[in-house]
Amino acid sequence: MERNQAEAKKDLLTAKLKQQWGELTDDEVKKAEGNRDELIARIQEKYGESREAISEKLNQLMD
């Protein structure tokens, strides 16, 4: 059951990320999985936002 819950949380976060940054692909999110810095770098590359702004948005999405 815990594995299913973890998968559901991961899928929900992926959906939230794609809602916030629509140009992110599933592959990009999956490649950065578990590595927040890599995810921030990918978002920064596509959108040109500051690391701080992206980090703040990520924190809000994860709450």
Secondary structure, DSSP 8 states (H G I E B T S, - for coil): -HHHHHHHHHHHHHHHHHHHSTT--HHHHHHTTT-HHHHHHHHHHHH---HHHHHHHHHHHH-
